């Protein structure tokens, strides 16, 4: 995983995501989720490429249940893009790198 990816918890979500001055892409995932594992290397690459312009934060739905419930996460991987503490875009499911880049670029 990239050093530029933050793993957050229910307790740290406010500071890591909602209070961020930088747009944040939150990846709701779980260790047992194969599609989540498939996009993890792509997110690691993007965390390095967008360093300084976008933060990538991972939320394990099995340990951060309150946050997952709060954002009505029913399918994973679920990617939510936050700006100024608000969700501005959402992508559900594993998608190719090019689609993730388009998703990010059109929303930051």
Biopython code that builds the backbone (N, CA, C, O; Angstrom):
import numpy as np
from Bio.PDB.StructureBuilder import StructureBuilder

atoms = [
    (1, "UNK", "N", (0.833, -1.183, 0.000)),
    (1, "UNK", "CA", (0.000, 0.000, 0.000)),
    (1, "UNK", "C", (0.876, 1.245, 0.000)),
    (1, "UNK", "O", (2.017, 1.214, 0.461)),
    (2, "UNK", "N", (0.342, 2.322, -0.513)),
    (2, "UNK", "CA", (1.057, 3.589, -0.587)),
    (2, "UNK", "C", (1.149, 4.251, 0.778)),
    (2, "UNK", "O", (0.242, 4.133, 1.602)),
    (3, "UNK", "N", (2.250, 4.945, 1.006)),
    (3, "UNK", "CA", (2.388, 5.740, 2.227)),
    (3, "UNK", "C", (1.434, 6.922, 2.211)),
    (3, "UNK", "O", (1.213, 7.558, 3.241)),
    (4, "UNK", "N", (0.869, 7.219, 1.047)),
    (4, "UNK", "CA", (-0.043, 8.354, 0.911)),
    (4, "UNK", "C", (-1.499, 7.979, 1.164)),
    (4, "UNK", "O", (-2.382, 8.824, 1.023)),
    (5, "UNK", "N", (-1.764, 6.735, 1.532)),
    (5, "UNK", "CA", (-3.125, 6.313, 1.861)),
    (5, "UNK", "C", (-3.265, 6.288, 3.377)),
    (5, "UNK", "O", (-2.406, 5.771, 4.091)),
    (6, "UNK", "N", (-4.367, 6.859, 3.848)),
    (6, "UNK", "CA", (-4.652, 6.903, 5.275)),
    (6, "UNK", "C", (-5.708, 5.850, 5.581)),
    (6, "UNK", "O", (-6.737, 5.791, 4.907)),
    (7, "UNK", "N", (-5.468, 5.027, 6.581)),
    (7, "UNK", "CA", (-6.483, 4.100, 7.076)),
    (7, "UNK", "C", (-7.137, 4.766, 8.265)),
    (7, "UNK", "O", (-6.466, 5.099, 9.242)),
    (8, "UNK", "N", (-8.436, 4.962, 8.189)),
    (8, "UNK", "CA", (-9.120, 5.677, 9.261)),
    (8, "UNK", "C", (-10.117, 4.779, 9.970)),
    (8, "UNK", "O", (-10.401, 3.665, 9.528)),
    (9, "UNK", "N", (-10.639, 5.279, 11.067)),
    (9, "UNK", "CA", (-11.589, 4.559, 11.907)),
    (9, "UNK", "C", (-12.799, 5.451, 12.165)),
    (9, "UNK", "O", (-12.824, 6.612, 11.757)),
    (10, "UNK", "N", (-13.792, 4.903, 12.841)),
    (10, "UNK", "CA", (-14.937, 5.725, 13.237)),
    (10, "UNK", "C", (-14.467, 6.937, 14.034)),
    (10, "UNK", "O", (-14.968, 8.045, 13.845)),
    (11, "UNK", "N", (-13.503, 6.719, 14.927)),
    (11, "UNK", "CA", (-13.027, 7.793, 15.804)),
    (11, "UNK", "C", (-12.268, 8.884, 15.051)),
    (11, "UNK", "O", (-12.307, 10.047, 15.450)),
    (12, "UNK", "N", (-11.578, 8.523, 13.968)),
    (12, "UNK", "CA", (-10.737, 9.482, 13.255)),
    (12, "UNK", "C", (-11.357, 10.036, 11.974)),
    (12, "UNK", "O", (-10.766, 10.908, 11.336)),
    (13, "UNK", "N", (-12.524, 9.551, 11.592)),
    (13, "UNK", "CA", (-13.131, 9.943, 10.325)),
    (13, "UNK", "C", (-13.338, 11.451, 10.234)),
    (13, "UNK", "O", (-13.075, 12.050, 9.191)),
    (14, "UNK", "N", (-13.797, 12.057, 11.293)),
    (14, "UNK", "CA", (-14.027, 13.506, 11.311)),
    (14, "UNK", "C", (-12.743, 14.259, 10.954)),
    (14, "UNK", "O", (-12.752, 15.118, 10.073)),
    (15, "UNK", "N", (-11.654, 13.941, 11.626)),
    (15, "UNK", "CA", (-10.380, 14.637, 11.393)),
    (15, "UNK", "C", (-9.775, 14.286, 10.045)),
    (15, "UNK", "O", (-9.278, 15.167, 9.344)),
    (16, "UNK", "N", (-9.810, 13.011, 9.670)),
    (16, "UNK", "CA", (-9.160, 12.572, 8.435)),
    (16, "UNK", "C", (-9.909, 12.973, 7.170)),
    (16, "UNK", "O", (-9.296, 13.213, 6.130)),
    (17, "UNK", "N", (-11.234, 13.045, 7.261)),
    (17, "UNK", "CA", (-12.039, 13.273, 6.054)),
    (17, "UNK", "C", (-12.826, 14.581, 6.121)),
    (17, "UNK", "O", (-12.633, 15.471, 5.292)),
    (18, "UNK", "N", (-13.698, 14.692, 7.093)),
    (18, "UNK", "CA", (-14.632, 15.816, 7.118)),
    (18, "UNK", "C", (-13.953, 17.158, 7.343)),
    (18, "UNK", "O", (-14.424, 18.177, 6.836)),
    (19, "UNK", "N", (-12.865, 17.180, 8.089)),
    (19, "UNK", "CA", (-12.163, 18.436, 8.376)),
    (19, "UNK", "C", (-11.047, 18.734, 7.383)),
    (19, "UNK", "O", (-10.327, 19.718, 7.554)),
    (20, "UNK", "N", (-10.886, 17.920, 6.363)),
    (20, "UNK", "CA", (-9.789, 18.085, 5.410)),
    (20, "UNK", "C", (-9.993, 19.303, 4.513)),
    (20, "UNK", "O", (-11.096, 19.548, 4.024)),
    (21, "UNK", "N", (-8.924, 20.055, 4.305)),
    (21, "UNK", "CA", (-8.944, 21.180, 3.373)),
    (21, "UNK", "C", (-8.797, 20.703, 1.929)),
    (21, "UNK", "O", (-9.122, 21.425, 0.986)),
    (22, "UNK", "N", (-8.306, 19.485, 1.775)),
    (22, "UNK", "CA", (-8.074, 18.876, 0.468)),
    (22, "UNK", "C", (-9.229, 17.925, 0.160)),
    (22, "UNK", "O", (-9.748, 17.292, 1.080)),
    (23, "UNK", "N", (-9.651, 17.802, -1.098)),
    (23, "UNK", "CA", (-10.654, 16.779, -1.419)),
    (23, "UNK", "C", (-10.166, 15.403, -0.974)),
    (23, "UNK", "O", (-8.969, 15.115, -0.997)),
    (24, "UNK", "N", (-11.123, 14.552, -0.567)),
    (24, "UNK", "CA", (-10.790, 13.236, -0.040)),
    (24, "UNK", "C", (-11.606, 12.176, -0.772)),
    (24, "UNK", "O", (-12.829, 12.272, -0.871)),
    (25, "UNK", "N", (-10.907, 11.165, -1.282)),
    (25, "UNK", "CA", (-11.563, 9.998, -1.859)),
    (25, "UNK", "C", (-11.548, 8.916, -0.797)),
    (25, "UNK", "O", (-10.482, 8.452, -0.392)),
    (26, "UNK", "N", (-12.733, 8.511, -0.345)),
    (26, "UNK", "CA", (-12.843, 7.500, 0.698)),
    (26, "UNK", "C", (-13.225, 6.172, 0.060)),
    (26, "UNK", "O", (-14.219, 6.067, -0.658)),
    (27, "UNK", "N", (-12.412, 5.168, 0.339)),
    (27, "UNK", "CA", (-12.634, 3.817, -0.160)),
    (27, "UNK", "C", (-13.193, 2.974, 0.979)),
    (27, "UNK", "O", (-12.471, 2.628, 1.914)),
    (28, "UNK", "N", (-14.485, 2.645, 0.900)),
    (28, "UNK", "CA", (-15.105, 1.730, 1.866)),
    (28, "UNK", "C", (-14.851, 0.327, 1.343)),
    (28, "UNK", "O", (-15.248, 0.004, 0.224)),
    (29, "UNK", "N", (-14.193, -0.513, 2.138)),
    (29, "UNK", "CA", (-13.722, -1.818, 1.692)),
    (29, "UNK", "C", (-13.765, -2.812, 2.848)),
    (29, "UNK", "O", (-14.098, -2.458, 3.979)),
    (30, "UNK", "N", (-13.422, -4.061, 2.544)),
    (30, "UNK", "CA", (-13.262, -5.111, 3.558)),
    (30, "UNK", "C", (-12.231, -6.115, 3.046)),
    (30, "UNK", "O", (-12.070, -6.297, 1.839)),
    (31, "UNK", "N", (-11.545, -6.754, 3.971)),
    (31, "UNK", "CA", (-10.500, -7.711, 3.628)),
    (31, "UNK", "C", (-10.995, -8.922, 2.870)),
    (31, "UNK", "O", (-10.231, -9.529, 2.120)),
    (32, "UNK", "N", (-12.253, -9.290, 3.044)),
    (32, "UNK", "CA", (-12.814, -10.462, 2.382)),
    (32, "UNK", "C", (-13.370, -10.143, 0.988)),
    (32, "UNK", "O", (-13.838, -11.042, 0.290)),
    (33, "UNK", "N", (-13.320, -8.881, 0.585)),
    (33, "UNK", "CA", (-13.938, -8.420, -0.664)),
    (33, "UNK", "C", (-12.931, -8.469, -1.820)),
    (33, "UNK", "O", (-11.994, -7.672, -1.866)),
    (34, "UNK", "N", (-13.131, -9.411, -2.753)),
    (34, "UNK", "CA", (-12.218, -9.552, -3.886)),
    (34, "UNK", "C", (-12.155, -8.302, -4.773)),
    (34, "UNK", "O", (-11.054, -7.891, -5.139)),
    (35, "UNK", "N", (-13.289, -7.679, -5.136)),
    (35, "UNK", "CA", (-13.202, -6.453, -5.939)),
    (35, "UNK", "C", (-12.452, -5.332, -5.219)),
    (35, "UNK", "O", (-11.785, -4.515, -5.854)),
    (36, "UNK", "N", (-12.566, -5.300, -3.891)),
    (36, "UNK", "CA", (-11.831, -4.295, -3.101)),
    (36, "UNK", "C", (-10.327, -4.514, -3.252)),
    (36, "UNK", "O", (-9.558, -3.566, -3.412)),
    (37, "UNK", "N", (-9.928, -5.778, -3.198)),
    (37, "UNK", "CA", (-8.511, -6.110, -3.358)),
    (37, "UNK", "C", (-8.036, -5.788, -4.771)),
    (37, "UNK", "O", (-6.879, -5.419, -4.971)),
    (38, "UNK", "N", (-8.923, -5.925, -5.744)),
    (38, "UNK", "CA", (-8.558, -5.663, -7.141)),
    (38, "UNK", "C", (-8.248, -4.191, -7.385)),
    (38, "UNK", "O", (-7.353, -3.875, -8.168)),
    (39, "UNK", "N", (-8.968, -3.288, -6.732)),
    (39, "UNK", "CA", (-8.718, -1.861, -6.980)),
    (39, "UNK", "C", (-7.679, -1.270, -6.030)),
    (39, "UNK", "O", (-7.235, -0.142, -6.240)),
    (40, "UNK", "N", (-7.286, -1.996, -5.000)),
    (40, "UNK", "CA", (-6.319, -1.468, -4.027)),
    (40, "UNK", "C", (-5.013, -1.007, -4.670)),
    (40, "UNK", "O", (-4.539, 0.079, -4.336)),
    (41, "UNK", "N", (-4.403, -1.782, -5.582)),
    (41, "UNK", "CA", (-3.158, -1.304, -6.199)),
    (41, "UNK", "C", (-3.358, -0.041, -7.046)),
    (41, "UNK", "O", (-2.472, 0.810, -7.128)),
    (42, "UNK", "N", (-4.519, 0.064, -7.664)),
    (42, "UNK", "CA", (-4.825, 1.257, -8.467)),
    (42, "UNK", "C", (-4.926, 2.469, -7.554)),
    (42, "UNK", "O", (-4.384, 3.530, -7.863)),
    (43, "UNK", "N", (-5.616, 2.314, -6.430)),
    (43, "UNK", "CA", (-5.743, 3.420, -5.480)),
    (43, "UNK", "C", (-4.382, 3.821, -4.918)),
    (43, "UNK", "O", (-4.132, 5.003, -4.680)),
    (44, "UNK", "N", (-3.507, 2.846, -4.707)),
    (44, "UNK", "CA", (-2.159, 3.152, -4.211)),
    (44, "UNK", "C", (-1.401, 4.000, -5.229)),
    (44, "UNK", "O", (-0.730, 4.964, -4.858)),
    (45, "UNK", "N", (-1.504, 3.647, -6.508)),
    (45, "UNK", "CA", (-0.863, 4.435, -7.564)),
    (45, "UNK", "C", (-1.435, 5.847, -7.608)),
    (45, "UNK", "O", (-0.693, 6.825, -7.696)),
    (46, "UNK", "N", (-2.756, 5.942, -7.547)),
    (46, "UNK", "CA", (-3.416, 7.247, -7.627)),
    (46, "UNK", "C", (-3.091, 8.107, -6.405)),
    (46, "UNK", "O", (-2.991, 9.329, -6.521)),
    (47, "UNK", "N", (-2.927, 7.490, -5.251)),
    (47, "UNK", "CA", (-2.564, 8.246, -4.045)),
    (47, "UNK", "C", (-1.223, 8.938, -4.248)),
    (47, "UNK", "O", (-1.027, 10.063, -3.788)),
    (48, "UNK", "N", (-0.312, 8.279, -4.927)),
    (48, "UNK", "CA", (0.987, 8.882, -5.213)),
    (48, "UNK", "C", (0.875, 9.967, -6.286)),
    (48, "UNK", "O", (1.478, 11.033, -6.164)),
    (49, "UNK", "N", (0.104, 9.689, -7.332)),
    (49, "UNK", "CA", (-0.032, 10.630, -8.438)),
    (49, "UNK", "C", (-0.771, 11.903, -8.040)),
    (49, "UNK", "O", (-0.438, 12.985, -8.524)),
    (50, "UNK", "N", (-1.761, 11.791, -7.172)),
    (50, "UNK", "CA", (-2.575, 12.942, -6.781)),
    (50, "UNK", "C", (-2.137, 13.535, -5.439)),
    (50, "UNK", "O", (-2.838, 14.371, -4.869)),
    (51, "UNK", "N", (-0.992, 13.108, -4.943)),
    (51, "UNK", "CA", (-0.495, 13.589, -3.657)),
    (51, "UNK", "C", (-0.448, 15.118, -3.649)),
    (51, "UNK", "O", (0.147, 15.735, -4.532)),
    (52, "UNK", "N", (-1.082, 15.718, -2.641)),
    (52, "UNK", "CA", (-1.151, 17.173, -2.533)),
    (52, "UNK", "C", (-2.425, 17.754, -3.115)),
    (52, "UNK", "O", (-2.831, 18.853, -2.738)),
    (53, "UNK", "N", (-3.075, 17.020, -4.043)),
    (53, "UNK", "CA", (-4.320, 17.489, -4.655)),
    (53, "UNK", "C", (-5.530, 16.730, -4.139)),
    (53, "UNK", "O", (-6.655, 17.227, -4.179)),
    (54, "UNK", "N", (-5.280, 15.504, -3.646)),
    (54, "UNK", "CA", (-6.355, 14.621, -3.208)),
    (54, "UNK", "C", (-5.802, 13.673, -2.159)),
    (54, "UNK", "O", (-4.707, 13.132, -2.315)),
    (55, "UNK", "N", (-6.563, 13.475, -1.091)),
    (55, "UNK", "CA", (-6.207, 12.464, -0.104)),
    (55, "UNK", "C", (-7.027, 11.219, -0.392)),
    (55, "UNK", "O", (-8.198, 11.312, -0.759)),
    (56, "UNK", "N", (-6.416, 10.062, -0.228)),
    (56, "UNK", "CA", (-7.168, 8.814, -0.324)),
    (56, "UNK", "C", (-7.171, 8.174, 1.053)),
    (56, "UNK", "O", (-6.127, 7.944, 1.664)),
    (57, "UNK", "N", (-8.382, 7.894, 1.520)),
    (57, "UNK", "CA", (-8.597, 7.350, 2.856)),
    (57, "UNK", "C", (-9.374, 6.053, 2.721)),
    (57, "UNK", "O", (-10.369, 5.986, 1.998)),
    (58, "UNK", "N", (-8.915, 5.023, 3.422)),
    (58, "UNK", "CA", (-9.596, 3.726, 3.401)),
    (58, "UNK", "C", (-10.360, 3.531, 4.706)),
    (58, "UNK", "O", (-9.857, 3.830, 5.789)),
    (59, "UNK", "N", (-11.586, 3.023, 4.581)),
    (59, "UNK", "CA", (-12.428, 2.709, 5.726)),
    (59, "UNK", "C", (-12.812, 1.235, 5.634)),
    (59, "UNK", "O", (-13.533, 0.833, 4.721)),
    (60, "UNK", "N", (-12.332, 0.438, 6.573)),
    (60, "UNK", "CA", (-12.685, -0.984, 6.629)),
    (60, "UNK", "C", (-14.073, -1.083, 7.255)),
    (60, "UNK", "O", (-14.257, -0.763, 8.429)),
    (61, "UNK", "N", (-15.045, -1.528, 6.465)),
    (61, "UNK", "CA", (-16.427, -1.561, 6.942)),
    (61, "UNK", "C", (-16.649, -2.556, 8.074)),
    (61, "UNK", "O", (-17.647, -2.465, 8.790)),
    (62, "UNK", "N", (-15.735, -3.503, 8.245)),
    (62, "UNK", "CA", (-15.895, -4.479, 9.325)),
    (62, "UNK", "C", (-15.457, -3.922, 10.670)),
    (62, "UNK", "O", (-15.876, -4.426, 11.713)),
    (63, "UNK", "N", (-14.618, -2.887, 10.661)),
    (63, "UNK", "CA", (-14.171, -2.297, 11.928)),
    (63, "UNK", "C", (-14.692, -0.880, 12.135)),
    (63, "UNK", "O", (-14.699, -0.387, 13.262)),
    (64, "UNK", "N", (-15.124, -0.226, 11.075)),
    (64, "UNK", "CA", (-15.675, 1.131, 11.168)),
    (64, "UNK", "C", (-17.145, 1.091, 10.758)),
    (64, "UNK", "O", (-17.580, 1.786, 9.840)),
    (65, "UNK", "N", (-17.883, 0.258, 11.467)),
    (65, "UNK", "CA", (-19.283, 0.024, 11.111)),
    (65, "UNK", "C", (-20.146, 1.271, 11.201)),
    (65, "UNK", "O", (-21.018, 1.478, 10.357)),
    (66, "UNK", "N", (-19.921, 2.103, 12.205)),
    (66, "UNK", "CA", (-20.751, 3.298, 12.384)),
    (66, "UNK", "C", (-20.611, 4.243, 11.191)),
    (66, "UNK", "O", (-21.597, 4.819, 10.732)),
    (67, "UNK", "N", (-19.402, 4.399, 10.698)),
    (67, "UNK", "CA", (-19.178, 5.271, 9.541)),
    (67, "UNK", "C", (-19.834, 4.682, 8.301)),
    (67, "UNK", "O", (-20.472, 5.405, 7.535)),
    (68, "UNK", "N", (-19.687, 3.391, 8.100)),
    (68, "UNK", "CA", (-20.318, 2.733, 6.947)),
    (68, "UNK", "C", (-21.839, 2.886, 6.995)),
    (68, "UNK", "O", (-22.471, 3.168, 5.977)),
    (69, "UNK", "N", (-22.414, 2.701, 8.163)),
    (69, "UNK", "CA", (-23.870, 2.848, 8.314)),
    (69, "UNK", "C", (-24.274, 4.302, 8.077)),
    (69, "UNK", "O", (-25.275, 4.571, 7.413)),
    (70, "UNK", "N", (-23.498, 5.234, 8.619)),
    (70, "UNK", "CA", (-23.797, 6.652, 8.479)),
    (70, "UNK", "C", (-23.860, 7.086, 7.013)),
    (70, "UNK", "O", (-24.659, 7.949, 6.651)),
    (71, "UNK", "N", (-23.022, 6.490, 6.182)),
    (71, "UNK", "CA", (-23.007, 6.842, 4.763)),
    (71, "UNK", "C", (-23.757, 5.833, 3.900)),
    (71, "UNK", "O", (-23.612, 5.817, 2.678)),
    (72, "UNK", "N", (-24.566, 4.986, 4.556)),
    (72, "UNK", "CA", (-25.465, 4.074, 3.864)),
    (72, "UNK", "C", (-24.726, 3.172, 2.875)),
    (72, "UNK", "O", (-25.194, 2.944, 1.759)),
    (73, "UNK", "N", (-23.572, 2.663, 3.297)),
    (73, "UNK", "CA", (-22.770, 1.792, 2.438)),
    (73, "UNK", "C", (-23.385, 0.395, 2.461)),
    (73, "UNK", "O", (-23.424, -0.266, 3.499)),
    (74, "UNK", "N", (-23.863, -0.040, 1.295)),
    (74, "UNK", "CA", (-24.498, -1.353, 1.194)),
    (74, "UNK", "C", (-23.713, -2.298, 0.305)),
    (74, "UNK", "O", (-23.808, -3.517, 0.449)),
    (75, "UNK", "N", (-22.934, -1.739, -0.618)),
    (75, "UNK", "CA", (-22.106, -2.533, -1.526)),
    (75, "UNK", "C", (-20.689, -1.975, -1.484)),
    (75, "UNK", "O", (-20.479, -0.765, -1.405)),
    (76, "UNK", "N", (-19.725, -2.886, -1.540)),
    (76, "UNK", "CA", (-18.335, -2.448, -1.563)),
    (76, "UNK", "C", (-17.618, -3.107, -2.732)),
    (76, "UNK", "O", (-18.028, -4.184, -3.165)),
    (77, "UNK", "N", (-16.575, -2.501, -3.249)),
    (77, "UNK", "CA", (-16.034, -1.231, -2.813)),
    (77, "UNK", "C", (-16.966, -0.071, -3.176)),
    (77, "UNK", "O", (-17.610, -0.067, -4.225)),
    (78, "UNK", "N", (-17.015, 0.897, -2.286)),
    (78, "UNK", "CA", (-17.761, 2.124, -2.517)),
    (78, "UNK", "C", (-16.784, 3.279, -2.333)),
    (78, "UNK", "O", (-16.126, 3.397, -1.299)),
    (79, "UNK", "N", (-16.702, 4.117, -3.341)),
    (79, "UNK", "CA", (-15.809, 5.267, -3.301)),
    (79, "UNK", "C", (-16.649, 6.532, -3.210)),
    (79, "UNK", "O", (-17.469, 6.811, -4.085)),
    (80, "UNK", "N", (-16.438, 7.290, -2.146)),
    (80, "UNK", "CA", (-17.133, 8.556, -1.969)),
    (80, "UNK", "C", (-16.100, 9.665, -2.013)),
    (80, "UNK", "O", (-15.058, 9.587, -1.362)),
    (81, "UNK", "N", (-16.398, 10.701, -2.789)),
    (81, "UNK", "CA", (-15.501, 11.844, -2.880)),
    (81, "UNK", "C", (-16.079, 12.977, -2.047)),
    (81, "UNK", "O", (-17.207, 13.420, -2.263)),
    (82, "UNK", "N", (-15.280, 13.435, -1.088)),
    (82, "UNK", "CA", (-15.684, 14.501, -0.181)),
    (82, "UNK", "C", (-14.953, 15.793, -0.521)),
    (82, "UNK", "O", (-13.757, 15.786, -0.812)),
    (83, "UNK", "N", (-15.689, 16.901, -0.480)),
    (83, "UNK", "CA", (-15.105, 18.238, -0.568)),
    (83, "UNK", "C", (-15.748, 19.055, 0.548)),
    (83, "UNK", "O", (-16.971, 19.087, 0.690)),
    (84, "UNK", "N", (-14.912, 19.707, 1.327)),
    (84, "UNK", "CA", (-15.408, 20.539, 2.429)),
    (84, "UNK", "C", (-16.371, 19.772, 3.329)),
    (84, "UNK", "O", (-17.369, 20.325, 3.789)),
    (85, "UNK", "N", (-16.074, 18.511, 3.577)),
    (85, "UNK", "CA", (-16.865, 17.703, 4.489)),
    (85, "UNK", "C", (-18.155, 17.148, 3.926)),
    (85, "UNK", "O", (-18.923, 16.519, 4.654)),
    (86, "UNK", "N", (-18.411, 17.366, 2.647)),
    (86, "UNK", "CA", (-19.648, 16.905, 2.021)),
    (86, "UNK", "C", (-19.344, 15.920, 0.897)),
    (86, "UNK", "O", (-18.348, 16.066, 0.189)),
    (87, "UNK", "N", (-20.211, 14.911, 0.736)),
    (87, "UNK", "CA", (-20.076, 13.969, -0.374)),
    (87, "UNK", "C", (-20.500, 14.683, -1.657)),
    (87, "UNK", "O", (-21.614, 15.198, -1.749)),
    (88, "UNK", "N", (-19.605, 14.710, -2.647)),
    (88, "UNK", "CA", (-19.921, 15.358, -3.915)),
    (88, "UNK", "C", (-20.056, 14.366, -5.066)),
    (88, "UNK", "O", (-20.597, 14.704, -6.119)),
    (89, "UNK", "N", (-19.563, 13.144, -4.868)),
    (89, "UNK", "CA", (-19.663, 12.123, -5.923)),
    (89, "UNK", "C", (-19.479, 10.746, -5.311)),
    (89, "UNK", "O", (-18.883, 10.592, -4.245)),
    (90, "UNK", "N", (-20.006, 9.749, -6.013)),
    (90, "UNK", "CA", (-19.934, 8.373, -5.511)),
    (90, "UNK", "C", (-19.749, 7.405, -6.671)),
    (90, "UNK", "O", (-20.348, 7.565, -7.734)),
    (91, "UNK", "N", (-18.912, 6.399, -6.447)),
    (91, "UNK", "CA", (-18.680, 5.332, -7.425)),
    (91, "UNK", "C", (-18.737, 4.009, -6.663)),
    (91, "UNK", "O", (-17.997, 3.819, -5.698)),
    (92, "UNK", "N", (-19.599, 3.107, -7.084)),
    (92, "UNK", "CA", (-19.721, 1.815, -6.411)),
    (92, "UNK", "C", (-19.245, 0.722, -7.352)),
    (92, "UNK", "O", (-19.596, 0.699, -8.532)),
    (93, "UNK", "N", (-18.440, -0.184, -6.808)),
    (93, "UNK", "CA", (-17.944, -1.314, -7.579)),
    (93, "UNK", "C", (-16.537, -1.081, -8.088)),
    (93, "UNK", "O", (-16.062, 0.052, -8.160)),
    (94, "UNK", "N", (-15.883, -2.168, -8.436)),
    (94, "UNK", "CA", (-14.533, -2.096, -8.996)),
    (94, "UNK", "C", (-14.630, -1.626, -10.434)),
    (94, "UNK", "O", (-15.414, -2.153, -11.223)),
    (95, "UNK", "N", (-13.830, -0.634, -10.762)),
    (95, "UNK", "CA", (-13.817, -0.088, -12.116)),
    (95, "UNK", "C", (-12.370, 0.003, -12.593)),
    (95, "UNK", "O", (-11.449, 0.003, -11.776)),
    (96, "UNK", "N", (-12.163, 0.081, -13.902)),
    (96, "UNK", "CA", (-10.790, 0.202, -14.416)),
    (96, "UNK", "C", (-10.144, 1.521, -13.983)),
    (96, "UNK", "O", (-10.821, 2.481, -13.614)),
    (97, "UNK", "N", (-8.823, 1.530, -14.042)),
    (97, "UNK", "CA", (-8.055, 2.715, -13.652)),
    (97, "UNK", "C", (-8.524, 3.965, -14.398)),
    (97, "UNK", "O", (-8.676, 5.029, -13.798)),
    (98, "UNK", "N", (-8.752, 3.834, -15.697)),
    (98, "UNK", "CA", (-9.147, 4.992, -16.508)),
    (98, "UNK", "C", (-10.457, 5.603, -16.010)),
    (98, "UNK", "O", (-10.620, 6.823, -16.011)),
    (99, "UNK", "N", (-11.382, 4.754, -15.589)),
    (99, "UNK", "CA", (-12.661, 5.265, -15.085)),
    (99, "UNK", "C", (-12.464, 5.948, -13.728)),
    (99, "UNK", "O", (-13.118, 6.951, -13.443)),
    (100, "UNK", "N", (-11.572, 5.416, -12.892)),
    (100, "UNK", "CA", (-11.288, 6.071, -11.608)),
    (100, "UNK", "C", (-10.642, 7.432, -11.824)),
    (100, "UNK", "O", (-10.973, 8.396, -11.134)),
    (101, "UNK", "N", (-9.730, 7.512, -12.769)),
    (101, "UNK", "CA", (-9.080, 8.794, -13.079)),
    (101, "UNK", "C", (-10.120, 9.802, -13.569)),
    (101, "UNK", "O", (-10.114, 10.954, -13.135)),
    (102, "UNK", "N", (-11.007, 9.383, -14.463)),
    (102, "UNK", "CA", (-12.072, 10.268, -14.950)),
    (102, "UNK", "C", (-12.972, 10.712, -13.806)),
    (102, "UNK", "O", (-13.347, 11.881, -13.721)),
    (103, "UNK", "N", (-13.321, 9.770, -12.923)),
    (103, "UNK", "CA", (-14.179, 10.069, -11.770)),
    (103, "UNK", "C", (-13.520, 11.133, -10.890)),
    (103, "UNK", "O", (-14.169, 12.099, -10.487)),
    (104, "UNK", "N", (-12.248, 10.957, -10.597)),
    (104, "UNK", "CA", (-11.524, 11.911, -9.748)),
    (104, "UNK", "C", (-11.401, 13.259, -10.444)),
    (104, "UNK", "O", (-11.743, 14.294, -9.872)),
    (105, "UNK", "N", (-10.912, 13.243, -11.677)),
    (105, "UNK", "CA", (-10.662, 14.492, -12.401)),
    (105, "UNK", "C", (-11.926, 15.313, -12.592)),
    (105, "UNK", "O", (-11.868, 16.543, -12.576)),
    (106, "UNK", "N", (-13.050, 14.668, -12.771)),
    (106, "UNK", "CA", (-14.297, 15.415, -13.001)),
    (106, "UNK", "C", (-14.903, 15.945, -11.701)),
    (106, "UNK", "O", (-15.869, 16.707, -11.731)),
    (107, "UNK", "N", (-14.335, 15.543, -10.558)),
    (107, "UNK", "CA", (-14.937, 15.949, -9.289)),
    (107, "UNK", "C", (-14.015, 16.716, -8.345)),
    (107, "UNK", "O", (-14.462, 17.160, -7.287)),
    (108, "UNK", "N", (-12.741, 16.885, -8.698)),
    (108, "UNK", "CA", (-11.876, 17.654, -7.779)),
    (108, "UNK", "C", (-11.562, 19.033, -8.332)),
    (108, "UNK", "O", (-10.851, 19.808, -7.692)),
]
sb = StructureBuilder()
sb.init_structure("model")
sb.init_model(0)
sb.init_chain("A")
sb.init_seg("    ")
for serial, (resi, resn, name, xyz) in enumerate(atoms, 1):
    if name == "N":
        sb.init_residue(resn, " ", resi, " ")
    sb.init_atom(name, np.array(xyz, "f"), 0.0, 1.0, " ", f" {name:<3s}", serial, name[0])
structure = sb.get_structure()
